[in-house]
Amino acid sequence: FLNYYSSSSLVSLLASSGVLAALDKLGYSQPSLIFDTSDSFQHRLSLVDASLFTGSIPLSSQERFLIDLWMKRRRNYNLDAIVSYQLMKRVEKAGSWEALREMTGEIRAPYVGVEGAREGAEFLEREVGKWRKEAKKGTGEWDVTEIAWMQMHDPLSKDTRPLLPGQRFPGLGMGRANALLNFPFHFHNAAAYRTRGWTHLDPIFEAYLDFLTTSLTPCISLHGYAFVSWAVSLGHLRRITYEETLPVGSEDWKVVSNRLERWSPSEQVYPTSKGMKGFLESEEWKGLFEKWKAVFERDGGAMGEGVGVVKGTEGARRRAELRIDLEVSFERDEGEEDEPRSGERDERS
C-alpha cells in the first residue's frame, strides 16, 4: 500500500493504535483489510467486518465498510500542486472574483480581495521555496501523503444523534487523522481537523476559517453542530456587509450587500516532518495569519484588502458578518448578490 506498507504491517499498526480494540467494543470482532493498488497514483484501503456481509443487514455494496480510504503520495511537493496558490494566481490575473467567475465559472466564496490574493501567492512562492530547500538539506524532497477521500462510519450503530453532511450512518468516533494533506469537503471537517493539530498551508485561509468558526459559534451553541453544518452545506450561510451612513461615527449602519458564502476547501496539513513544522511555525506564516485574523476581527474583511466586492461610499466605514439565514439557499441564490431591501438597517448596532 503506497509502495510502503504491507498488509501485516497495517494490521499491526491498527492493533497497536487501539483501532481494532475500539472496533471490537462496537461489535466488529472479525475485521479484515481490502486493498486496491491497481492505480499507479492513488491507492485504496477498505476496512470491513464479516458482520456487514450477512443477509439480515440492508446495506448496499458501497456501504459495507467501516473505513474507506483513498490516498496518494506526492513526491517533491511544489507550488504547481498547491490548489490554493493556483486559485490566488487566477484571481490576481483576472483582476476580481467577478471577472474570474465570468471567465472560468469559479464558484468559491471570495474570502480575500485581489491584493490579498497577491500577498498570499507571494508568501507561498517565497516560503514554500525556502522550506523545500531546507528539506533537501535534511531528509530529502518535500514529500506529502494526501488523503484523497476518507469516510468512516458505523452501519450497525443505534445512535440517534443528527447526521452531519456527507454521512449515511454515524461515525466511528475515532477520527484522529495521521496523514499529512487533505481537502476538507465540508466546513465541519475542517473545523474538527483543526482541533486535532491540522493547519491550512495558506495562513490567510486559516485566518478566514478562524473568523468563520468564531462567527458560527453562537449558532452552534444554540442549535447544535449538525444544524449549522447542514445550513452551511445547503447554502444558508450569508455574508452581510454594512456601511455606516456619513458622517463617520454616526453608528447608523445600512445593509449594502447580502451574498451567499460558500464553503470552499483548501489544503489542510498535519505536519509530520521538521520541514513542514518549520514552515507552519515560521514567523512569516504566523505574521501573515495574525495580520489577516485582525482584518477579519475588525470588519469581517469588508474593508481594505478584504473581500468587500461592493463599491462603497468614499470615506464611509464598512463591516461584514457571517450569518445563517434559512430563508435563502442554493436553489434561490447561485452566488449572485441579493439586492438589499429598501431602508434595511442593522438593528443590533
N, C-alpha and C positions, 0 to 999 in steps of 0.2 A: 504494500500500500504506500503510495507516494515514493516508490523506489527506496523505501527505508524500513518500514515496519512489516514484520512477518505476522501471520495470524496468531502464533503463540505469544509473541511479544505484546500484541494488543490485548489479548486475553489477560496476560499478567498485569498489564497497565490498568485495565478495568478492575481487576481484583484488588490491586494494591491501593488504588484511589478510592475504594469503597463503593464504586458504582454497582458491582454485582450484588453486594450485600444490601444496598438500598433497593435494588430491583426485587430481591428476594422478599423483602419486607412488604413490597407492593403486591406480592403474589406471583411474581415471574421467576420461577425456580429452574426453568430449562432454557436459558438464553443461548443464542448462537450468533455468529457473525457471518454476513454475506458480503463478498467483495465484488466490485465490478471495476476492473482496471483496463478495460478494452480501449478506453480513450487515452491517448498518449499525454494529454494535457490536463485532464480532470478525472479524478478517481472518486468512486462512490463506496461508502461503507454503510451497511444497514445492520442494526442490532435488533433481532427478532426474538420471539419466545414461542415455544411449542403450543402454549395455551391459546395463541392468537389464530391458530390454524384448525381449531375444532369447528365442527359444523354448526354448533349452537350459538356462535357469535356472529351477528350480522355485520361483517366488515367487508369492504371491497378489497381487491388485491393490493390497491395502492395504500391501504390503511393498516396493513398487517405488519407494523413495525413499532419499535419503541424509540429508536433513534435513527434518523435518516440523514446522512451527512455526505455532502459533496465538497471536495477540497482540491486545491491545486497548489503547486509550488511555483513561485515566481522568482526565478533566478535573476540576480543583478537588477533589482527593482530600481526604476528610474522615473523621471518626470513623465515620460510617454505613457506610463502605466497608471498614473495618478489621475483619476477621473475629476476630482475637484480642481486640479490645476488646469486640465483641459477646458473645463467649464469657465473658469476665470478668464482664460485667454480668449475664448469665444465671446464672452461679454465685453471684454476690452475692445476686441476687434469690431464688434457690431456697434458699439457706442452706447447701447442701452439694452435693458431686458426686453423692452417692447420691440426693438429692432431685431433682436435675436429671436424672439418668438415668431416674428413675421418671416424671418429667413429660414429657420430650422424647425419651427413648431415646438420650441422649448416650452415645457410646462412647469418647470421648477419655480418655486417662490423666490422672488428677488431679495435674498437676505442681506445683500450688500449692493451698493451702487458701483458705478464704473471705477471710481477712484479706489474704492475698497477692493474690488476685484484685481486691479493693477497692483495694489500693495500686497495682497495675498499671493499673487503669482510671483512677484519679485522675491518675496520671502522664501517661497518654496524653491525657486531657481537657485537662490543663494545658499540656503541652509541644507537642502537635500544634497546638493553637490558637495558641500563641505563634509557632511557626515558620511556620505558614500566613500569619500577619500579616507576618512578615519577607519571605516570598516575594512577597507582593503589593506590597511597597515596591520590590522589585527587578525580577525577571524576570516577574512576573505570578502567576497562580494556582499552587497546589501540584499540579502535574500529574505523573502517573506513567504509564509504559508497562508493562503487565502481560503476562508470559508465561503464557498460559492453559494451554498444552501445548507441550512441545518434546521431540522424540525425534530422536536422531542415531544411525545405525547403518551398518555396513559389510556388506551382504548377501553380498559375494564374499570376505569375509575367511576366511583359513585359520587364524586364531588359535584355539588350543585352550584358552586360559585359561577358568576357570569364568565363566559369565554372571552378571550381577547381577540382582536382582529387576527385572522390567519389561523385560528385554532378550530379544529374539528372536535377535539377532545381536550380535557385538561392536561396541563404539562406534567412532567415527571417530578418537578420540584428539585431538580439537580442541575440547573443550567449554568454552572460555573464554567466559563469558557477557558480553553487552554491553547488556542491557536493565536495567530498574530493579526490577521486582517479580515474585516468583514464589512458588508454594506447593510446596516440595519434597515430592513424593508419597512418597518413601522416605527413610529415615534417611541412607543413603549419599549421596543427592543433596544434602541439607542440609550434611553434613559436607564434601563435596567443594566445594560453593559457598563454604563458609566459608573455605577455604584460599585462595580467589581474591578475597577482599575483600567478600563478601556478609555482611550482618548482619541479624538479626531486628529488626523495629520494636519489639517488646516486649523490653526488656532482661532481664526475668525469664525469658522463654523462651530467650533467648540464654545465660543462666547455666545453665539446665537442659540445653541442648544441650552446653555445656561439660562438665557433670557426666556426661552420658550418654556422650560421646566418651571422656572420661578413664576411665570405668568399663569400657568395652568395649575399650580399647587393649590390655590383656594378652591378651584372647581373640583380637583381630585379629592380634597378633604371633604367637600360637601356631597359629591355624587359617587365617588369611588373611581378607582383606576380604570376599570373596564369601560365605564360610561365615557370617560374622557378619551380613551384610546379609540373607541368606536366613533366618537364625534369627530376626532381628527381624521380618521381613516375615511369617513363618509363625506368629508368636505364641509364640516360645520365650523371650522376654525377660521376666524376673520382677523384681518389686520385693520384696525380702526385708527385713522390718522386725524388728529385735531389741529386746528390752527387758532391761535389767540387773536381775537379782534383787537386791532390797534386802538389806543396806544399800548405799547408793551407794558405789562404789569396789570392790565385790566382784569386778568383771570377769567375772561369771558371766552370760552373755547367752543368752536363750532366744528362739526364733522366735515372734512373736505374729501375724505376717501374711505371707502369700505370695500376691502379687497379680500378675495379668497386667499388663504395662506395654506399652501400645500406642504406636506412633509416630503422632503427630498433627501434620500440617503447620501451620505458622504463617507469616505474611508474612515473607519474607526479601528484603531490598532491596540493590541495588548503587547507591550514591549517585553521581549524575552532575551534580548541581547544588550550589551553595553552601548552599542552604537545607536540603537533605537531609543533606549532610555536617555542617552545623552541628548539626542535630538529633541525629545519631548520635554526634557528638564532644562534645556538651554535657556539662558537669559533672553535670547532673541525670541524664542517661542513664547515664553511666559510674558515678555513685554508686549507682544502683539495681542495676546489673549487678554491681558489686563486692559489694554487700550480700548479694545472693542467691547469688552464687558462693561466698561464705563460708558461707552457710547450707547449701548442698549439700555443700561440702567438709567441714564439721563433722560433719553427721549424716545426709547424704543427703536432707534435707528431712523428717526424721521427727519433728522437734520444733517447737514454737513455731508460726510461720506457715507451716510446710512442709506436706507432703502426708500427714501422719500421720492417716489416717482411722480408725485403730483406737484405741479407748479404752484408755489406758494406766493403769498403777498410779500413783497420786498420789506424786510425789516421785522416781519412777524415771526413769533416763535411757533414751533410745531412740536408735537409729541405723538407717539403712537403706542398702542397697546394691542395685545392679542386677546381675543375673547371668543368663547363658544357661543354660537348663535344657531339654535335649532330650526329657525325659520328659513334657512338657506342651506343648499347642498350643491354637490357637483351637478345634479340634474338641472338646477336653475342657473348655475354660475360656472362656466367653463374657464375661469381665470380672468374674465373681463371685470372691470371695476363697476360696482354699483353706483348710481348717482345718489349722493346724499339727499335725504329728504329735506324739503324746504324748511329752513328755520331750526334744523336739528341742532341740539346743544348737548354738551356733556353735563348732565345734571349732577354728576358726582364731584365736580370741581369744588 
